[in-house]
Amino acid sequence: MTVPVTEVAELGPDARAAFFERDAGVDEVRADVREIVSRVREEGDVAVREFAREFDGVEVGNLDITDECERAYDGIDDDLREAIETAAANVREFHEAQLPEDWRREFDDGRELGRRFRPLDRVGVYVPGGTAAYPSSAIMGVVPAVVAGVDHVSVVTPPADEPNPATLAAIHAAGADAVYAVGGAQAVAALAYGTETVTRVRKIVGPGNRWVTAAKAEVRGDVEIDLLAGPSEVVVVADASADPEFVAAELLAQAEHDPNASVVAVTDDEETAAAVAGAVDRGASERDREDVIREALANDASGVLLARSLSEAILFTEEYAPEHLAIVADDEESVLDRIDSAGSVFLGPHTPVAAGDYASGTNHVLPTNGTAHVTGGLSVDTFLRATTVQRLSADGLADLAPTITTLAEAEGLEAHAESVRVRLDDDS
């Protein structure tokens, strides 16, 4: 398959919709997920075990595998343990820098105002797994919660006859308090409503497939969630200075995630566009997951695009609002200054998206489907609640009284106004 080059200016309405109106693809499974969630809510562990047999092909004995994670950590080889610890340390360091400080400020007119931050008490982290290994997802979900000071961090990860020790070890290293062998929509339901074994939480975070995403949408309202994640996305903005092999490597790396992944390179240089398309085609043939990669490349939301100018490339990228944004240009900072909507940004030729996926320290749980227009990725803030604090002196209340009472009466809330007047009368 030859990867075509398409001009941005020639994209019609349908093509633009494919790029800019992406979704998580959950509609087809919503009805089934609703049934799963309902049964777990009503039947607890019984339903969880039944769904493990049906969907995972596993007979689950003890759902709580916290001790198994510790044993896995002790049993992995030294190189893997060191890699897990290095990644966790970098993620911890970056997220510790995000911790906000409580503050109070006294104003000259008798107002004392402030803000304080407190962690949630119970959160749940979904870590994809089963026979596959996703230690990075464990680190990205658990470490920020621990840094935020969450009292109890529960992890759910799909069961397997032989769970991958790398994932279990990373869950332990990240600092989870409890770990349960349950995956899919049933795991989200178990965290949302609790079972005989699984502790009910106040917020659920972490990436998963469309069944997990649909379940998070279903339970939202009964429990908070982080975001509704769709397939992986990357946009690479490149000018003539970019190495086409590097740009192609970024597209191939994200394409191997999922046939539904969206991978885009946009450049203002015709030779670079052609070279990237050729490098992608050659590189796909050399990758282990070639079939998955080629399906992703054939996705209507994927492609190599030629813009008439760098400004047109930037406007395309801002409208797209990618999960991952790589910028490889003579002046990356000036390009970055003109793009506000992106989950995580990777600047320069030596900053692959894989660095953020695993070990640079930033979080890889990021907004997809254009939601970077309105929100960011997982952070310490995800696990904190902010409370405002205020105190008025007698003179401060007297000074504000006309404003408060006038507005209260304009809204027809006479008792609000009286709650101010009674204090003024009492002071007199």
N, C-alpha and C positions, 0 to 999 in steps of 0.2 A: 504494500500500500504506500503510495506516494503522499506525503503530507502536503496539502495545498497551501498557498499563500493567498490570503483574502484581503482586499483593501477595506479599511474601516469605512471609508466614504461610500462603498458599494453595498454595505450591509442593509438589507431590506427590513421591513417591520418584523417579519417572522424570525429572521436571524438575530436581530437585536433583542427580541423577546427571549430567545434561547439563552443569550448571554446574561441578560439583566433581570430575568424573572425566574431564576432558579428556585427550586424548592427541595425539601428534604425527602420527598417521595414517600410520604407516610399514608396518604389517603387510602391506598389499596388495602392496608392492614388494620385500619382503625377499628373496624367492627370486630375482628378477631382479638385485637388487643383489649378492647373494652370487655370482652368476655373473660379473658385471662385475668385482668385486673379485678373484675368482680369476684371471680372464684377465689383468688388469693385473699381478698379482703374478707370473704366469708369463711373460707376453709383453712386459711393459714398454712402451716407446714405441710399438711396433707396435699394441698393443691400444688405447692412448690415442688414436692417430690414427684408428683404425678407428671408435672410439666417437664421436669428434668429427664424422666424416662421417655416422654414423647418427643421432646425437641433436641435433647442432648444425647439421648441413648445411654444414660448413666443412671445406675441405681445409687442414690445418695443416702449414705448412712447418717453420719453426723454433719449437719449443715454448718456448724461452727468449726472452721479450720484454722483458727488463729494460731494454735500451737504448731500446726503443720507448716505455716509460713516461717516460723522461727527455725524449725528444723531444716527447711529448704535453704534459708540464709546460711546456716552453718555448713550445709552440704555442697554448695556450689563451688566452682573453682575460684582461685584467688583473683585471676584476671577479671572475671565477671563481677565478683564482689567489689573489686576496686572501681570498676566502671560504674556500677550502681551507686556506690558511695560518692564518687566524684560528681556524677550528675545530680544526686540529691543535695550535695553540699552547694553546688552552684545555684540550683533552684532555690534552696533555702536562703542563700545570701541575697539573691535578687529580690525575693519576696519580703525579707526582713527590712529591706530599704523602703518598702511600701507602707510599713506600719505608720498610721497617723498618730499624732499626739493630741490628747485632750487639750482644750484651751478655754480660757475665760478672758473677757475684756470688759473693763469698766469704762463707761462713757461719762462725759462731764454732766449730762442731764439726769443722772440718777439711775441709768440702766446698766445692769450687769448681765452680759449675754455670753453664751459659750456653747461648746459642742463636746460631747464625749463619745467614745467608741467602745463597744463591748462585743465580744465574740458570741456567735450562736452556741447553744449548749450541745446540740446533737446534729451531725450532718452525715449524709451517706455519699459514698464515692463509688461510681460504677467504673470498673476496670475490665475492659474486654479481655477475653482469655480463652478458657477451655484448653485445647491442645496447643493453641497459638501462644506466642510470647509477646506481651506488651508491658514490659517493666517500666517503660517511659510513662505510660498512662497512669500507672500507680503513683509514680513520683510526682507527676504534674497535678494530680488530684488531691493527694493526701498531704504533701508537704505544705502548701499554702494554708490549709486548714489548721495544721499543727502550729505553724508560725502565727496565725491569727489568734491562737489560744482556745480553739474549740475544745470543749471538755471531753467529748466522745466522738471519735471518727470511726464510722463503720464502713467497711468495704464489701461490695458484692462482686463476685467474679464467676463466670460460668464454670460449672463442674466438669470434670473429665475423669476417666478411669486413671489416667496418669497426668495430673495437672503439671503445667510447665513450671519447673522450679525457679526459673528466672523471674517470672511474674510474681510468684509467691514470695521470693526473697526480697524483691523490690518493695512489695507491700509492707513487709516487716521493717525494712530499712527506712522507709518513709515515715513510719511511726503510727500506723493504724492501731486502734484499740481493739477492734473486733473485725473478723473476716469471715464471710459466709460464702459457701459454694452454691451460688444461685445466680443465674444469668437471664438475659432477655427481659421481656416485659414483666415476667413474674418477679424478677429481682427489684424492679422499680416499684411494683405494687407492694412487695414485702417491706421495703424501706418506708414507703409512704404511709402504710397502715399498721405495720408491725405484725409479727406472727408469734407463735410460742417461742421461737428461737431468735428471730431477727428483731433487733431494737428499732422501734419507730423513730424517725428522724424529722427534723424541721425543714431540711433542704437537701436536695439531691443534685449532684454535679457529676460531670464526666461524660465522655463520648461513648457512642454505641451505634448499632445499626438502626435501620428504620423502625424495627420493632421496639427498641429501647426509646427512640425518639418519640414514637407515637404514644408509648406508655407515659413518658414524661408530660406530654401534652394532655393526656387523659387525667392524670392525678394533680395537675397544676390547679391550684385553688385550695386543695386539701393539704398540699405541701408546696414549698417554694422549689423552683428549679433554677439552674444556671441559664441555659439556653437550649434551643432546639437545633441541634447540629445536623447538617446535611453532609453529603460526600465532600471529600477534600477538594480544595481549590488553590490555584496559584496563578498570579499574573506576574510576568516578568516584563518590566519596561526597560528597553535596551536602545542605545544609540549605536553609531558606527564603531565606537571604541570597544564594544562588548565582544568577548570571545564567544562565537556561536556554539562551541562545544559546551561551554559552561551553561549557557542559556538552555540548550537542549537537555543537559543533565538535570536541570531543575524541573523541566516538564516531565521527563521520564520518571523522576523520583516521586512526584505526586501522582502521576498516572498509574503507578503500580499499586496504589492503595485500593482502587475500586474502579470497576468499569464505568461507573457514573461520575467519576472525578472530572472536574473541569480544570483544564490546563491551558493557559494562554500566554503567548509571547506577543508583545506589541512593540514595533520599532518604526522609526521614521526613515530607516535606511534600507533600500531595496536589496542590496547585496547581502546585508546581514539577515534579512528575512529569508532569503533563498538559502543561505548557508545554515540557518537554524533549522529550517524545514528538512534539509538533507541530513543534518546531524541527528535529528529526532528519528528519522526513518531508519538510518543505519544503527543508531543506538538501541532502538526497540528490538532489533533482531538479535542483539547481544545480551538482552536481559532475561533472567530466569522466568519472569512473569510477563513474557511477551504478549500472550493472549489478552491478559487484563489490560496491559498498556495500550494495545492497539484498539481495544474497545473504547477506552477512555479517550484516545485521540480522535476516534470517529464520532464521539459525542458532539451534539450540536453546540454545546457550550465550550468546546475546545477549539484551538486553532492557532495558527501563526498569522498575525495580522500586520498589515503594512499601513501606517498612518502617513498622512501628507506632511505632518510636522510633529515635533515632539509635543507641542501643545495639544494636538488632536489625540495623541497617545495618552497624555495625562487626563484629558477630559473623558476618554473611554474608561480609563482605570478608576477615576473617581466615581463614575456612574456604576461601574461594576462592583465596587466596594469588596475587594477580595479578602479571603481568609488570610492568605499569605501574599505579600507583595515583595518581590525582589526588584531592586533598582540597580542596573549596571550601566553607568553613563559617565561622561567626562565630569559632570558636576551633579553627583547624586543628591547632595543636600538641597540644591535648588529645585530638583524634581520633587523631592520629599516635601518641601515647603508648600507645594501646590496640590498635594493630595492629602485630604483629611480623613478619608474613609478606608481603613484597612485594619485587619485584625492584628497582624504583626509584620514588621518591615525588616527587610534584610538588605543592607547597603553594601555595594561594592562586589568585586569579583571573588573575594575570598570568604564570603559569608553565605554558605548554602543554607537553604531552609532546613536541612537535616540538623544543622547546629541547634536551631531552636526546638526542633522536634525532640532532641535528646539531652543536650548537655550545656548549652551556653548559659542557661539560667532563666530565660524567659519561659512563659507558659505556652504549651501547644494546644490547650483547649480554647478554641477561638471561634468567633462568630462566622457563620457561613450564610449563603443564600441572600447576600446583600444586607444582612443585619449589622454589618460593621458601620452602616450609616448611622446607627443609633446606639450601639453598645460596643464594649470591648470584650476581651477574653477573660478567662479565669484569673483571679488575683486575690490578694488578701482581702480586698474590699468585698469580695463575694461572700465572705464568712463573717463579716462584721455588720453591726447595726449602729447607726448614729442616733444619738439622743441630743436634742437641744436643751439647754439649761438657761434659766433666766431668773433674775431677781430685780425688783424695783424698790427704790427708796420711796418714802412718802412724797418727797418733792418730785421724784421721777413719775409716779403715778399721777400726781396732780397736773404735771406738764402734759402727759399723754391723754388725760381724761377727755378734753373736748374732742379730740380725734376719735377716740374709742366710742364714746357715746353717740356722736353724730353718725358714724358708720353703722353702729348697731341699730340705731333707730331707723336708718335708711333701709336696713334689711328686715325691719319689723321684729327685731329681737329685743324687746323692751327689758327682759330680765338680764340680758348681757349688759346693757347700759346701767341698770340698777346695781349690778355687782360691782361696778366702779363707784357709783355715787355713794353707796352705803359706806364704803371705806373713807371717802372724802368727808362725809358727814361725821363718821366716827372720829376722824382726826381733828375735826373742828371742835 
